[in-house]
Amino acid sequence: MLFDREIYRHVPGDIIDAITNLSGSLFGLTTFAEGVASAAKIKPHDILPEPTEYNVQPMIDKIQVVEEELNELFTKFSKVREQLV
């Protein structure tokens, strides 16, 4: 559904930009997680190794970026909703 361009026809450009940025960040987070799993030779259903500051901090940083982008997108949607009311 997110790939249907027609649904974005009336959405302000800054919201479209925020959605695009969020999509890229989620893709980056997924790619990063897959890279970490591959490097650690972790397969699906394997028990994860004990977390350390070294192997957890990059993931925490990426998740915080995604969280900030979600908050920004929510704020933009709220502003649009307020303008419509």
TORKEPA-174673 format. One record per atom (N, C-alpha, C): residue number from 1; residue in one letter; z, x, y; atom name. Coordinates in steps of 0.02 Angstrom, whole numbers, plus 32768, in hexadecimal, padded with zeros to 4 digits. Example, Ala and Ser with C-alpha at 12.3 -4.5 7.8 and 13.67 -1.06 7.14 Angstrom:
BEGIN
@resi: 1, resn: a, zz: 8186, xx: 8294, yy: 7EE4, name: N
@resi: 1, resn: a, zz: 8186, xx: 8267, yy: 7F1F, name: CA
@resi: 1, resn: a, zz: 8186, xx: 8294, yy: 7F5B, name: C
@resi: 2, resn: s, zz: 8162, xx: 8282, yy: 7F90, name: N
@resi: 2, resn: s, zz: 8165, xx: 82AC, yy: 7FCB, name: CA
@resi: 2, resn: s, zz: 818A, xx: 8285, yy: 8002, name: C
end
This chain:
BEGIN
@resi: 1, resn: m, zz: 8000, xx: 8029, yy: 7FC5, name: N
@resi: 1, resn: m, zz: 8000, xx: 8000, yy: 8000, name: CA
@resi: 1, resn: m, zz: 8000, xx: 802B, yy: 803F, name: C
@resi: 2, resn: l, zz: 8024, xx: 8064, yy: 803F, name: N
@resi: 2, resn: l, zz: 8027, xx: 808F, yy: 807A, name: CA
@resi: 2, resn: l, zz: 7FE3, xx: 80AE, yy: 808A, name: C
@resi: 3, resn: f, zz: 7FB7, xx: 80AE, yy: 8059, name: N
@resi: 3, resn: f, zz: 7F75, xx: 80CC, yy: 8064, name: CA
@resi: 3, resn: f, zz: 7F43, xx: 809A, yy: 8082, name: C
@resi: 4, resn: d, zz: 7F56, xx: 805B, yy: 8086, name: N
@resi: 4, resn: d, zz: 7F2B, xx: 8028, yy: 80A3, name: CA
@resi: 4, resn: d, zz: 7F2B, xx: 802F, yy: 80EE, name: C
@resi: 5, resn: r, zz: 7EF5, xx: 8047, yy: 810B, name: N
@resi: 5, resn: r, zz: 7EF2, xx: 8054, yy: 8153, name: CA
@resi: 5, resn: r, zz: 7EF8, xx: 8014, yy: 817C, name: C
@resi: 6, resn: e, zz: 7EE6, xx: 7FDC, yy: 8160, name: N
@resi: 6, resn: e, zz: 7EE7, xx: 7F9D, yy: 8184, name: CA
@resi: 6, resn: e, zz: 7F2D, xx: 7F8A, yy: 819B, name: C
@resi: 7, resn: i, zz: 7F60, xx: 7F9B, yy: 8174, name: N
@resi: 7, resn: i, zz: 7FA5, xx: 7F88, yy: 8186, name: CA
@resi: 7, resn: i, zz: 7FBE, xx: 7FAF, yy: 81C3, name: C
@resi: 8, resn: y, zz: 7F9E, xx: 7FE6, yy: 81D5, name: N
@resi: 8, resn: y, zz: 7FB3, xx: 800E, yy: 820E, name: CA
@resi: 8, resn: y, zz: 7F8E, xx: 7FFD, yy: 824E, name: C
@resi: 9, resn: r, zz: 7F62, xx: 7FCD, yy: 824C, name: N
@resi: 9, resn: r, zz: 7F37, xx: 7FBD, yy: 8285, name: CA
@resi: 9, resn: r, zz: 7F5F, xx: 7FAE, yy: 82C5, name: C
@resi: 10, resn: h, zz: 7F97, xx: 7F8D, yy: 82BF, name: N
@resi: 10, resn: h, zz: 7FBE, xx: 7F79, yy: 82F9, name: CA
@resi: 10, resn: h, zz: 7FFF, xx: 7FA0, yy: 8302, name: C
@resi: 11, resn: v, zz: 8006, xx: 7FD6, yy: 82DC, name: N
@resi: 11, resn: v, zz: 8042, xx: 8000, yy: 82E1, name: CA
@resi: 11, resn: v, zz: 8037, xx: 8035, yy: 8316, name: C
@resi: 12, resn: p, zz: 8069, xx: 803F, yy: 8342, name: N
@resi: 12, resn: p, zz: 8062, xx: 8073, yy: 8376, name: CA
@resi: 12, resn: p, zz: 8056, xx: 80B8, yy: 8356, name: C
@resi: 13, resn: g, zz: 8031, xx: 80E2, yy: 837A, name: N
@resi: 13, resn: g, zz: 801E, xx: 8124, yy: 8361, name: CA
@resi: 13, resn: g, zz: 8059, xx: 8150, yy: 8350, name: C
@resi: 14, resn: d, zz: 8091, xx: 814C, yy: 8377, name: N
@resi: 14, resn: d, zz: 80C9, xx: 8178, yy: 8368, name: CA
@resi: 14, resn: d, zz: 80EB, xx: 8166, yy: 8326, name: C
@resi: 15, resn: i, zz: 80E7, xx: 8126, yy: 8313, name: N
@resi: 15, resn: i, zz: 8103, xx: 8111, yy: 82D2, name: CA
@resi: 15, resn: i, zz: 80D5, xx: 812A, yy: 829A, name: C
@resi: 16, resn: i, zz: 8095, xx: 8126, yy: 82A4, name: N
@resi: 16, resn: i, zz: 8066, xx: 8141, yy: 8272, name: CA
@resi: 16, resn: i, zz: 8072, xx: 818C, yy: 8269, name: C
@resi: 17, resn: d, zz: 807C, xx: 81AF, yy: 82A0, name: N
@resi: 17, resn: d, zz: 808A, xx: 81F7, yy: 829C, name: CA
@resi: 17, resn: d, zz: 80CA, xx: 8204, yy: 8275, name: C
@resi: 18, resn: a, zz: 80FE, xx: 81DC, yy: 8282, name: N
@resi: 18, resn: a, zz: 813E, xx: 81E5, yy: 825F, name: CA
@resi: 18, resn: a, zz: 8136, xx: 81D7, yy: 8215, name: C
@resi: 19, resn: i, zz: 8110, xx: 81A5, yy: 8203, name: N
@resi: 19, resn: i, zz: 8104, xx: 8196, yy: 81BC, name: CA
@resi: 19, resn: i, zz: 80DE, xx: 81CF, yy: 819B, name: C
@resi: 20, resn: t, zz: 80AC, xx: 81EA, yy: 81BE, name: N
@resi: 20, resn: t, zz: 8085, xx: 8222, yy: 81A4, name: CA
@resi: 20, resn: t, zz: 80B1, xx: 825F, yy: 819A, name: C
@resi: 21, resn: n, zz: 80DC, xx: 826E, yy: 81CB, name: N
@resi: 21, resn: n, zz: 8109, xx: 82A7, yy: 81C5, name: CA
@resi: 21, resn: n, zz: 8139, xx: 829E, yy: 818B, name: C
@resi: 22, resn: l, zz: 8154, xx: 8262, yy: 8184, name: N
@resi: 22, resn: l, zz: 8183, xx: 8254, yy: 814D, name: CA
@resi: 22, resn: l, zz: 8160, xx: 825C, yy: 810A, name: C
@resi: 23, resn: s, zz: 8124, xx: 8243, yy: 8105, name: N
@resi: 23, resn: s, zz: 80FE, xx: 824A, yy: 80C7, name: CA
@resi: 23, resn: s, zz: 80F4, xx: 8294, yy: 80B5, name: C
@resi: 24, resn: g, zz: 80E2, xx: 82BC, yy: 80E7, name: N
@resi: 24, resn: g, zz: 80DA, xx: 8303, yy: 80DB, name: CA
@resi: 24, resn: g, zz: 811A, xx: 8325, yy: 80C6, name: C
@resi: 25, resn: s, zz: 8152, xx: 8311, yy: 80E5, name: N
@resi: 25, resn: s, zz: 8192, xx: 832F, yy: 80D3, name: CA
@resi: 25, resn: s, zz: 81A7, xx: 831C, yy: 808C, name: C
@resi: 26, resn: l, zz: 819C, xx: 82DD, yy: 807A, name: N
@resi: 26, resn: l, zz: 81AC, xx: 82C8, yy: 8036, name: CA
@resi: 26, resn: l, zz: 8181, xx: 82ED, yy: 8003, name: C
@resi: 27, resn: f, zz: 8141, xx: 82F6, yy: 8012, name: N
@resi: 27, resn: f, zz: 8116, xx: 831C, yy: 7FE6, name: CA
@resi: 27, resn: f, zz: 812E, xx: 8364, yy: 7FE1, name: C
@resi: 28, resn: g, zz: 8141, xx: 8381, yy: 801A, name: N
@resi: 28, resn: g, zz: 815A, xx: 83C6, yy: 801A, name: CA
@resi: 28, resn: g, zz: 819B, xx: 83CC, yy: 7FF1, name: C
@resi: 29, resn: l, zz: 81C7, xx: 839C, yy: 7FF7, name: N
@resi: 29, resn: l, zz: 8206, xx: 839C, yy: 7FD2, name: CA
@resi: 29, resn: l, zz: 81F8, xx: 8397, yy: 7F87, name: C
@resi: 30, resn: t, zz: 81CA, xx: 836C, yy: 7F74, name: N
@resi: 30, resn: t, zz: 81B7, xx: 8365, yy: 7F2E, name: CA
@resi: 30, resn: t, zz: 8199, xx: 83A5, yy: 7F13, name: C
@resi: 31, resn: t, zz: 816C, xx: 83C2, yy: 7F3A, name: N
@resi: 31, resn: t, zz: 814C, xx: 8401, yy: 7F25, name: CA
@resi: 31, resn: t, zz: 8180, xx: 8438, yy: 7F1F, name: C
@resi: 32, resn: f, zz: 81AE, xx: 843B, yy: 7F4F, name: N
@resi: 32, resn: f, zz: 81E3, xx: 846E, yy: 7F4C, name: CA
@resi: 32, resn: f, zz: 820E, xx: 8465, yy: 7F0E, name: C
@resi: 33, resn: a, zz: 8222, xx: 8427, yy: 7F00, name: N
@resi: 33, resn: a, zz: 824C, xx: 841A, yy: 7EC5, name: CA
@resi: 33, resn: a, zz: 8227, xx: 842D, yy: 7E84, name: C
@resi: 34, resn: e, zz: 81E7, xx: 841D, yy: 7E81, name: N
@resi: 34, resn: e, zz: 81C1, xx: 842F, yy: 7E45, name: CA
@resi: 34, resn: e, zz: 81BB, xx: 847B, yy: 7E3F, name: C
@resi: 35, resn: g, zz: 81B3, xx: 849D, yy: 7E77, name: N
@resi: 35, resn: g, zz: 81B0, xx: 84E6, yy: 7E76, name: CA
@resi: 35, resn: g, zz: 81F1, xx: 8506, yy: 7E5F, name: C
@resi: 36, resn: v, zz: 8229, xx: 84EB, yy: 7E76, name: N
@resi: 36, resn: v, zz: 826A, xx: 8504, yy: 7E61, name: CA
@resi: 36, resn: v, zz: 8274, xx: 84F8, yy: 7E16, name: C
@resi: 37, resn: a, zz: 8263, xx: 84BD, yy: 7E00, name: N
@resi: 37, resn: a, zz: 826A, xx: 84AD, yy: 7DB9, name: CA
@resi: 37, resn: a, zz: 823E, xx: 84DA, yy: 7D8E, name: C
@resi: 38, resn: s, zz: 8201, xx: 84E6, yy: 7DA5, name: N
@resi: 38, resn: s, zz: 81D3, xx: 8512, yy: 7D80, name: CA
@resi: 38, resn: s, zz: 81ED, xx: 8559, yy: 7D7E, name: C
@resi: 39, resn: a, zz: 8204, xx: 8572, yy: 7DB7, name: N
@resi: 39, resn: a, zz: 821D, xx: 85B7, yy: 7DBB, name: CA
@resi: 39, resn: a, zz: 825B, xx: 85C0, yy: 7D8F, name: C
@resi: 40, resn: a, zz: 8284, xx: 858C, yy: 7D8B, name: N
@resi: 40, resn: a, zz: 82C0, xx: 8590, yy: 7D61, name: CA
@resi: 40, resn: a, zz: 82B2, xx: 857C, yy: 7D19, name: C
@resi: 41, resn: k, zz: 8273, xx: 856D, yy: 7D0B, name: N
@resi: 41, resn: k, zz: 825E, xx: 8558, yy: 7CC8, name: CA
@resi: 41, resn: k, zz: 8286, xx: 851A, yy: 7CB1, name: C
@resi: 42, resn: i, zz: 828F, xx: 84EC, yy: 7CE0, name: N
@resi: 42, resn: i, zz: 82B2, xx: 84AE, yy: 7CD1, name: CA
@resi: 42, resn: i, zz: 827F, xx: 847A, yy: 7CBC, name: C
@resi: 43, resn: k, zz: 828B, xx: 845A, yy: 7C84, name: N
@resi: 43, resn: k, zz: 825F, xx: 8425, yy: 7C6C, name: CA
@resi: 43, resn: k, zz: 8282, xx: 83E2, yy: 7C74, name: C
@resi: 44, resn: p, zz: 825C, xx: 83AB, yy: 7C74, name: N
@resi: 44, resn: p, zz: 827C, xx: 836A, yy: 7C79, name: CA
@resi: 44, resn: p, zz: 82B2, xx: 8362, yy: 7C44, name: C
@resi: 45, resn: h, zz: 82EA, xx: 8345, yy: 7C58, name: N
@resi: 45, resn: h, zz: 8323, xx: 8337, yy: 7C2D, name: CA
@resi: 45, resn: h, zz: 834D, xx: 8375, yy: 7C1D, name: C
@resi: 46, resn: d, zz: 833B, xx: 83B0, yy: 7C38, name: N
@resi: 46, resn: d, zz: 8366, xx: 83EB, yy: 7C31, name: CA
@resi: 46, resn: d, zz: 83A4, xx: 83E2, yy: 7C5C, name: C
@resi: 47, resn: i, zz: 83DA, xx: 83FF, yy: 7C47, name: N
@resi: 47, resn: i, zz: 8416, xx: 8400, yy: 7C70, name: CA
@resi: 47, resn: i, zz: 840A, xx: 8431, yy: 7CAA, name: C
@resi: 48, resn: l, zz: 8418, xx: 841C, yy: 7CE6, name: N
@resi: 48, resn: l, zz: 840D, xx: 8446, yy: 7D20, name: CA
@resi: 48, resn: l, zz: 8440, xx: 847F, yy: 7D22, name: C
@resi: 49, resn: p, zz: 842B, xx: 84B9, yy: 7D3B, name: N
@resi: 49, resn: p, zz: 845B, xx: 84F0, yy: 7D40, name: CA
@resi: 49, resn: p, zz: 8490, xx: 84E0, yy: 7D75, name: C
@resi: 50, resn: e, zz: 84C7, xx: 8503, yy: 7D70, name: N
@resi: 50, resn: e, zz: 84FD, xx: 84FB, yy: 7DA0, name: CA
@resi: 50, resn: e, zz: 84E4, xx: 850B, yy: 7DE6, name: C
@resi: 51, resn: p, zz: 84EE, xx: 84DE, yy: 7E17, name: N
@resi: 51, resn: p, zz: 84D4, xx: 84EC, yy: 7E5A, name: CA
@resi: 51, resn: p, zz: 84FA, xx: 8526, yy: 7E7B, name: C
@resi: 52, resn: t, zz: 84D4, xx: 854C, yy: 7EA1, name: N
@resi: 52, resn: t, zz: 84F1, xx: 8581, yy: 7ECA, name: CA
@resi: 52, resn: t, zz: 84D7, xx: 8578, yy: 7F11, name: C
@resi: 53, resn: e, zz: 84F5, xx: 859B, yy: 7F40, name: N
@resi: 53, resn: e, zz: 84DD, xx: 8595, yy: 7F85, name: CA
@resi: 53, resn: e, zz: 8495, xx: 85AB, yy: 7F8A, name: C
@resi: 54, resn: y, zz: 8482, xx: 85DC, yy: 7F62, name: N
@resi: 54, resn: y, zz: 843E, xx: 85F7, yy: 7F65, name: CA
@resi: 54, resn: y, zz: 840A, xx: 85C4, yy: 7F4F, name: C
@resi: 55, resn: n, zz: 8416, xx: 85A1, yy: 7F18, name: N
@resi: 55, resn: n, zz: 83E3, xx: 8574, yy: 7EFE, name: CA
@resi: 55, resn: n, zz: 83E7, xx: 852D, yy: 7F1A, name: C
@resi: 56, resn: v, zz: 841B, xx: 851D, yy: 7F3F, name: N
@resi: 56, resn: v, zz: 8423, xx: 84D9, yy: 7F59, name: CA
@resi: 56, resn: v, zz: 8411, xx: 84D3, yy: 7FA3, name: C
@resi: 57, resn: q, zz: 841E, xx: 8507, yy: 7FCA, name: N
@resi: 57, resn: q, zz: 8415, xx: 8502, yy: 8012, name: CA
@resi: 57, resn: q, zz: 83CD, xx: 84F1, yy: 8027, name: C
@resi: 58, resn: p, zz: 8399, xx: 850F, yy: 8009, name: N
@resi: 58, resn: p, zz: 8355, xx: 84FB, yy: 801D, name: CA
@resi: 58, resn: p, zz: 8348, xx: 84B0, yy: 8012, name: C
@resi: 59, resn: m, zz: 8360, xx: 8495, yy: 7FDB, name: N
@resi: 59, resn: m, zz: 8357, xx: 844F, yy: 7FCD, name: CA
@resi: 59, resn: m, zz: 837D, xx: 8424, yy: 7FFF, name: C
@resi: 60, resn: i, zz: 83BA, xx: 8439, yy: 8010, name: N
@resi: 60, resn: i, zz: 83E2, xx: 8414, yy: 8042, name: CA
@resi: 60, resn: i, zz: 83BD, xx: 8413, yy: 8085, name: C
@resi: 61, resn: d, zz: 83A1, xx: 844C, yy: 8098, name: N
@resi: 61, resn: d, zz: 837D, xx: 8450, yy: 80D8, name: CA
@resi: 61, resn: d, zz: 8342, xx: 8421, yy: 80D8, name: C
@resi: 62, resn: k, zz: 831B, xx: 841F, yy: 80A3, name: N
@resi: 62, resn: k, zz: 82E1, xx: 83F3, yy: 809F, name: CA
@resi: 62, resn: k, zz: 82F5, xx: 83A9, yy: 80A0, name: C
@resi: 63, resn: i, zz: 832A, xx: 839A, yy: 807D, name: N
@resi: 63, resn: i, zz: 8343, xx: 8354, yy: 807C, name: CA
@resi: 63, resn: i, zz: 835A, xx: 833F, yy: 80C2, name: C
@resi: 64, resn: q, zz: 837A, xx: 836D, yy: 80E6, name: N
@resi: 64, resn: q, zz: 8390, xx: 835D, yy: 812A, name: CA
@resi: 64, resn: q, zz: 8355, xx: 834F, yy: 8158, name: C
@resi: 65, resn: v, zz: 831F, xx: 8374, yy: 814F, name: N
@resi: 65, resn: v, zz: 82E2, xx: 8368, yy: 8177, name: CA
@resi: 65, resn: v, zz: 82C7, xx: 8322, yy: 8168, name: C
@resi: 66, resn: v, zz: 82C5, xx: 830F, yy: 8129, name: N
@resi: 66, resn: v, zz: 82AC, xx: 82CD, yy: 8116, name: CA
@resi: 66, resn: v, zz: 82DB, xx: 8297, yy: 8133, name: C
@resi: 67, resn: e, zz: 831C, xx: 82A2, yy: 8130, name: N
@resi: 67, resn: e, zz: 834B, xx: 8272, yy: 814B, name: CA
@resi: 67, resn: e, zz: 8341, xx: 8269, yy: 8196, name: C
@resi: 68, resn: e, zz: 8337, xx: 82A0, yy: 81BA, name: N
@resi: 68, resn: e, zz: 832B, xx: 829B, yy: 8202, name: CA
@resi: 68, resn: e, zz: 82EA, xx: 8275, yy: 8211, name: C
@resi: 69, resn: e, zz: 82B7, xx: 8281, yy: 81EA, name: N
@resi: 69, resn: e, zz: 8278, xx: 825D, yy: 81F4, name: CA
@resi: 69, resn: e, zz: 827F, xx: 8213, yy: 81E4, name: C
@resi: 70, resn: l, zz: 82A6, xx: 8202, yy: 81B1, name: N
@resi: 70, resn: l, zz: 82B2, xx: 81BC, yy: 81A2, name: CA
@resi: 70, resn: l, zz: 82D8, xx: 819A, yy: 81DB, name: C
@resi: 71, resn: n, zz: 8309, xx: 81BD, yy: 81F7, name: N
@resi: 71, resn: n, zz: 832E, xx: 81A1, yy: 822F, name: CA
@resi: 71, resn: n, zz: 8301, xx: 8197, yy: 826C, name: C
@resi: 72, resn: e, zz: 82D5, xx: 81C7, yy: 8279, name: N
@resi: 72, resn: e, zz: 82A7, xx: 81C1, yy: 82B1, name: CA
@resi: 72, resn: e, zz: 8277, xx: 8186, yy: 82A7, name: C
@resi: 73, resn: l, zz: 825E, xx: 817E, yy: 826A, name: N
@resi: 73, resn: l, zz: 8231, xx: 8147, yy: 825B, name: CA
@resi: 73, resn: l, zz: 8255, xx: 8104, yy: 8264, name: C
@resi: 74, resn: f, zz: 8293, xx: 80FF, yy: 824B, name: N
@resi: 74, resn: f, zz: 82BA, xx: 80C2, yy: 8252, name: CA
@resi: 74, resn: f, zz: 82C4, xx: 80B1, yy: 829C, name: C
@resi: 75, resn: t, zz: 82D4, xx: 80E3, yy: 82C4, name: N
@resi: 75, resn: t, zz: 82DE, xx: 80D9, yy: 830C, name: CA
@resi: 75, resn: t, zz: 829E, xx: 80BE, yy: 832D, name: C
@resi: 76, resn: k, zz: 8265, xx: 80DA, yy: 831A, name: N
@resi: 76, resn: k, zz: 8226, xx: 80C4, yy: 8336, name: CA
@resi: 76, resn: k, zz: 8216, xx: 807C, yy: 8321, name: C
@resi: 77, resn: f, zz: 8223, xx: 806B, yy: 82E2, name: N
@resi: 77, resn: f, zz: 8218, xx: 8026, yy: 82CC, name: CA
@resi: 77, resn: f, zz: 8247, xx: 7FF7, yy: 82F1, name: C
@resi: 78, resn: s, zz: 8285, xx: 800B, yy: 82FD, name: N
@resi: 78, resn: s, zz: 82B4, xx: 7FE1, yy: 8321, name: CA
@resi: 78, resn: s, zz: 829D, xx: 7FD5, yy: 8368, name: C
@resi: 79, resn: k, zz: 8282, xx: 8008, yy: 8389, name: N
@resi: 79, resn: k, zz: 8269, xx: 7FFF, yy: 83CD, name: CA
@resi: 79, resn: k, zz: 822E, xx: 7FCE, yy: 83CF, name: C
@resi: 80, resn: v, zz: 8202, xx: 7FD3, yy: 839F, name: N
@resi: 80, resn: v, zz: 81CA, xx: 7FA5, yy: 839B, name: CA
@resi: 80, resn: v, zz: 81E3, xx: 7F5D, yy: 8390, name: C
@resi: 81, resn: r, zz: 8213, xx: 7F56, yy: 8363, name: N
@resi: 81, resn: r, zz: 822F, xx: 7F13, yy: 8355, name: CA
@resi: 81, resn: r, zz: 824F, xx: 7EF7, yy: 8393, name: C
@resi: 82, resn: e, zz: 8274, xx: 7F20, yy: 83BA, name: N
@resi: 82, resn: e, zz: 8294, xx: 7F08, yy: 83F8, name: CA
@resi: 82, resn: e, zz: 8260, xx: 7EF1, yy: 842B, name: C
@resi: 83, resn: q, zz: 8227, xx: 7F12, yy: 842D, name: N
@resi: 83, resn: q, zz: 81F3, xx: 7EFF, yy: 845C, name: CA
@resi: 83, resn: q, zz: 81D3, xx: 7EBD, yy: 8449, name: C
@resi: 84, resn: l, zz: 81D4, xx: 7EAD, yy: 8409, name: N
@resi: 84, resn: l, zz: 81B5, xx: 7E6F, yy: 83F2, name: CA
@resi: 84, resn: l, zz: 81E3, xx: 7E32, yy: 83FB, name: C
@resi: 85, resn: v, zz: 8223, xx: 7E3E, yy: 8401, name: N
@resi: 85, resn: v, zz: 8253, xx: 7E07, yy: 8405, name: CA
@resi: 85, resn: v, zz: 825A, xx: 7DEF, yy: 844C, name: C
end
